Amino acid sequence: MTIPAITGASDASIREIARLMRDHDIGLIPIVLDGSPVGVLTDRDIVTRILPVADVPAEITAARAMSDHPVTCHMDQDVAEAASIMGDNQVRRLLVVDHDDRLVGILSLGDIAENVSEGLAGQALGEVVELR
């Protein structure tokens, strides 16, 4: 997994979040409150949810644009179980939390392919992109 995760606050502006994405060359920012994830904001969220409808998109807050109820796994779960969670929820990245639900990192399909098993990552990707 990627440690540490670059995070944002729910009251951060979309402009601030976009700068974080640019500066760190990432497409997903977990939105946290007291260390626990409350949502995620992706570059795609900004482009599809905010830009087409907001008069001044840079003034919109992360809370307004984020997907709430982020998909997570616990840091002691097996990678195969994490890949299954990705497939079931059709997400390419999981927020990894500790037993107090505090964010500790982000696990991506790329992490699984590079460090564990290309086959497992490919299987999870097939479920992620499957039309349902």
Secondary structure as GFF3:
##gff-version 3
##sequence-region A 1 132
A	DSSP	alpha_helix	14	24	.	.	.	ID=ss1
A	DSSP	beta_strand	28	33	.	.	.	ID=ss2
A	DSSP	beta_strand	36	42	.	.	.	ID=ss3
A	DSSP	alpha_helix	43	45	.	.	.	ID=ss4
A	DSSP	pi_helix	46	50	.	.	.	ID=ss5
A	DSSP	three_ten_helix	57	59	.	.	.	ID=ss6
A	DSSP	alpha_helix	62	65	.	.	.	ID=ss7
A	DSSP	beta_strand	67	68	.	.	.	ID=ss8
A	DSSP	beta_strand	72	74	.	.	.	ID=ss9
A	DSSP	alpha_helix	79	89	.	.	.	ID=ss10
A	DSSP	beta_strand	93	97	.	.	.	ID=ss11
A	DSSP	beta_strand	103	108	.	.	.	ID=ss12
A	DSSP	alpha_helix	109	115	.	.	.	ID=ss13
A	DSSP	alpha_helix	118	129	.	.	.	ID=ss14
###
